[in-house]
Amino acid sequence: MPVRMIRVVHIARYRAPSMERKLELMAARPDLAFWLVRPAVWEDEYGRKEVRPVVPGCPVLRTPMLGRTSDPHWALYRTLTFGLRMARPHIIHAEEEPDSLAALQIALARRLFAPRAKLILHTWQNVNRPKRWYVRLVTQISLREADAILCANQEAVQVLWEMGYQGPTEVIPPIGVDPRVFRPMERRLNPAVFRVAYAGRFVPEKGLDTLIQAVARLGSGVELWLIGDGPQRAALQSLAQSLGIAERVRWIPPVPPEQMPEILAQVNVVVLPSRTTPVWKEQFGRILVEAMACGVSVVGSNSGAIPEIIGDAGLIFPEGDVEALAGCLSHLRQSPDLQAELVRLGLVRASLYTQEAVAEQTLAFYERIL
């Protein structure tokens, strides 16, 4: 019997090639005809850059956007059709939030140009935030139009239920870790120094003040590498200065994902100390998966999805608890055996979040909703 060909239009905003491996794997399937619609450029607080025009194995439609590419709620694609008339898809998979204008735009395009296609949306949101009336209206329409919604974490499923969505859901993160990039490298550690690292935005909800205070309690021989940038940078630098550890904190500008393994090879532990707010809690924590895939032990707070991602492969502390975090780091520093065991468990855990695993789970979900 002939193989059934599934036609998919995938709409996503990826800023780096290492995030696109899932798309390459899916496009390589002989039973899948795959089109990608993406922004022509990526723009965020760090700047603006062209995205690569080609993804191996699939036609790419690059379109400009109205609004900043990194804005998940208010940006719109400058297209009416999204290539739907040409592709005639069975599935439209849009990695857009249900409360976004882009999701509403895509739902309208589906009704006009591919009304028989299944529409899959995606959500990271694990807090049911208060919404203005017009945001509630957009959300209600998008939820009604969606045939399925993929979630980045388990709590996001509960939030969808609270908002009245009753369709199919599954926890499948949109972006996995590329094991060709994030893999164990030769370790370049200084035996006289215990290096602690964080990578991400410098904003209050990431809890970096907790991390700096915890490192200050550990005394000499402990360094802190903070990789990234953000509006809290100056305040954090002042905090480190006031605690007398400014010389032990290294500030590293944001680096492309492809360069992260070289940095991770030089640290003992990666910490994600996120702190829950009334409108946000940690939704995934990709740096944790990247660190585990590189053979680095991890520590995280109990905010949002962090315990779900780490599982038994790292240490968890109560968010905002300086003493508890200092205790976790001290325990790791004094126990090479514990570090080695967490590295072993982390490599196993990271295999659940590879691009290959995410691609297989996504394809299996396509089959189920069809």
N, C-alpha and C positions, 0 to 999 in steps of 0.2 A: 504494500500500500504506500502511496506517496506520503511524504512527511508534510504535516500541516505547517504552513508558513504563517507566523504571527508577525504582523506589522505594528511597530511601536514608534511613536513620536515621543521622545524624551526631552523635557524642557528643564534645564538646570543651569545654575550659575557657579561654575568651578573656576577658581583663580590660579590653580597650579596643575601641571601635568600629572603629578603624583596622585592627584585626586581622581583622575580620569580612567584609571586602570579598569574599574568596574565596567565602564562604557565599552572599552576595547574588548573585554572578555565577552560581554553580551552581544556586541556586534559581530563577533567571530562565530557565533552559533549558526549552523546551517539552517536551522528552523526559525530564524528570527531575521526579519528585515527591519533595520534600526536606523532612525533618523534622529539627529541631535539638533535642538534649537538652543542657542546660547547667546549671551550678550557679546557684542563686538569687543568690549573692553571691560576690565575689572577696575572698579574705583572704590576706594575706602579711605579711611583717615590717614593712611600711610602714603597714598598717592594713586596714580592712574597708570595702567599698563595694558597693552594689547594681549588678548588671549590667543592661544595658538589656533590657526584657522582650520587645522585638520586633526581629526581623531581617527586613527587607523580603523578601517572597516566600515565606517558609516558616513553618509553625507552629512554635512554640517551647514546649518543656516545660522549665520551670525547676524544679529540685529542690534541696533543701538537701543538704549533705554532712556526713558524719561525718569530722571531721578538718579540717585546714587545706586550703583549695582549692589552694594553691600546692605542696602536698606531692605529688610525682608517684607515690609508692610506697604510702603507707599510707592515704590518704583513700578513702572509699567514698561512692557516691551513695545517697541515701535513697529508693530506688525498687527495686521488684522487676522491673518489666516494661519500663522504659525506653520505654514507648509502643509496644512491638513488636506487641502484639495488634491495635492499631488500625491501625498503618502497614503491616503485612504486608510488610516490606521484602525486596527482592532483595539489598541490601547493608547491612550494619551497619559503619559506618566510625567506629572509636573511636580518637581520638588519645590513647591510653594506652600506657604502657610494658608490655612482656610480663612484667616482673617485679613488676608492681603488683597490689594487691588489686582495684583497679577493673577491670583487664583480666580477672581471674578472675571477678569479679562479672558482667561483661558476657558473658563466654563462657557462664556458666551460664544467664543470661537468654536468650541465643540458643538454647541447647539446649531450654529449656522453652517458649518462646513464638514462636520463628521458626527452627526447625531447618533449614530449607532455604536460609536466607539465608547469603551469603558474609560472613565476618568479616574485616575489615581492621584491624590494629593499627598502631601507629606507634612508632618508637624514635629517640631522639637519641643513645643511648649508643654511644660509640666506644672504650670501654675494657671489656674483659671482666673485671669486678671480681670478687674473691672473694665468695662468697655463703654465708650460713648455709643449713642444710639445708632449712628451711621456705621460704626465698626461692627456692632451687633447685627445690623442688617446685612452687611457684606458677609459676615460669618455664617449667618443662617442660610443665605443663598448658596454659598459655596458648599456647606455641609449637605444641603439638599441635592446639589448637583453631583457631588462626588459618589462614585460607585464603590470606592474603597479609599482608606487613608492609612499610610504607613507611618509608624511612630519611631522616634529615635530612642525612646525609653519607655518603661512600663507605666510610669505615672502619666505620660501623655495619653495613654489609652483611657485612663480614668477621667482625665480632663475632657476628652471628647464625649464620653458618656454624660458627664455633668452638663455639657452644652447641648445635649439632646441627640447626638449622632448615634445611630443604631446600625450602621452598615459594617462591612468587614474591616477589621484592623489587624495589623501584625507589627511586632516590634522588629524592624529591620533598619539599622542606621543607613543614611543615604551614602555615607562616605566611609569606606574601610581604610585599613592601613596597607600600603603597598609593600609586601615583604622583599621586593627587589631593591627598595630604597631603605626601608626601616628593617635592619637586620643586625645581629651582633657583629661588632667590629672589634679589632684588636684594642683592648682597653689601654688607655693612657692615663692611669691614675697615679697620683703622688701619694705614696704610702704614709707620708707625714701629715696629709691634709684630708679631711673628710668634706667632700664637696656636695652641697645641696643645691638643686636647681628648680626653677619654675620657668615656664614658657607660656606666654599669652598676653592678654591685655592688662594694663596697669589701671585698674578701676576698683572702686571700693568693694564691690561684690565678690571679687576674687580673693579677698582676705589676705593680701600681702602684708598688711601690718601685723597680722598674727604670725606669719612666717618670719618676718624680720625680728620680732620680739622673741620668738622661740629660739632662733639662731643665737641671739644675744645671750641667752641663758646657757649656751653650751660651751662658752669660753673659747680660748685660742685653739687653733688647729682645725677650725671649722670655717669653710668659706660658703658664701651664698652667691650663686649666679642667677641673675634675673634677666631673662631673655624676652624682649618685647618692648612695648612702649604704651603710653596712654596718659590721660590727664592727671593721674595721681603720681606721676613720676617725681615731681619736685617735692611733694609731701612725704613720699617714701624715702627720698634721699635725706630729707631733714630728720626723719625718724631714725634712720641708720646713724646719722651724725650724732644725734642726741643720746643714743644708746652706746656710743663709743665703738661702733663696729664698721664705720664707713670704709676703713681700709680693708675689711674682709668681705665687702659686697662688690661684686663685679656687675656692671650694667652693660648688657649686650643688646644692640639694636635688633629689631626683627630680622630673621633670616629666612630664606626660602626653605620649604619643607625638605628639599633635597640635601640641604646642608646640615639639618638637625642631627643626623646620626653621628657626624664628626664631633659635635659638641657633646652629645649624650655619652660618647665613649670616654669622656673625661670627667664624668660626675659619678658619685656613688648612689644618689637617690634623687628622684624627681618627686616634688610635692605639689599637690593641687589643693590649696587651703580655702576653697570657695565658701562664701557666707550667704545664706538665704536672705532675701529681702521680701517685702510684701508682694512684689511683682515678678520676682525671678529666683530661680535656684538652678544649680548646675544641671545642664541638659544632657551632657555626654562626657566631655573631658577627653578630647582626642589625644592630648599630649600624654595621657596615661597609657593609652594603647600603643602609641609610638614608642614610649620608653620601654614598656614590657617587650615589645617586638625587638628592641635593640639590646635586650638583656640587662636592663637597669631596674633596680627595685623601686617600688612606688609607695607613696603615702598620700592619703586623701582625707578630706573632711567627710562628714556624713551628710553633706548637702546634696539633695536631689539624686541624680543618677550615679554619683561617684561610687557608692557601695555596690550598685548593680554592675558597674563596669569592672571594678577591681575584683569582686568575688573574694576568693581565698588567696589571691596572689599579691596582696599588699596589706599595709596597716591602715586602719581607719581611726580617726580621732573626732571627738565632738567639735563641730564647727565653732570657731572663735575661742577655743580653749588653748591658750598659749602653753600652759604647763603640760597638757596632754600631748600636744605636738612635740614639745621639747623632749618629753619622755620617749615618744616613738623614735625620734631621730637619735637620741642617746642610746637606745636599745640597739638600733641598727649599727651605730658606730662601734659599739662594744662587741658585736656579735657577727663576725664574718660568716659564720655558719647560717645565721638567719638571712643575711643578705643573699647568700648562695641559694638557699631554699626558695626565697621569693623570686629570684631570677629564674629558677627552674619553673616554678608555677606560673610566672608571668609569661614566659614563652609559650606555654600551653594555652594560657588564657588569651593571649594576643591572636592565636590561630583562629579563634572564633570570630574575629573582627577583620580578617584579611579582605582585600578587595575580591578575591576569589570566592570567599564564603558569602559575602554580601551579594555578589552577582548570582550565585546559585540560589540563594534564598529569594532574591527578587524574581528570578525566572520561574521558580516554583510557585510563587504567589501569582504571577501572570496566569499560569495554567489553571490555578484554582478559581480565579475570578472569571475566567472565560468558560 
